[in-house]
Amino acid sequence: MDEDLFDTLEQSIRILEENVDILANLEMDLEDTKEDELEVDMKLYQLYDMAEDVSESSKIKRAQLNLARRQEESL
């Protein structure tokens, strides 16, 4: 039983060591991407316009899908 506990502890330590390396690599990747971020100089009204455009576009796509579905059902 002591050997089972020892093996379990060894496996747990190995898993933790692997995860620490993965997390360290992720942190370095995140730091690199922060440098690549773009700064957009948009005014508030431009953001509202963009939001309205996205909303209208999604409504049009939904309407197209509904039309296509109804046409398939009628055939």
Helices and strands as residue ranges (DSSP letters): H 2-35, H 44-74
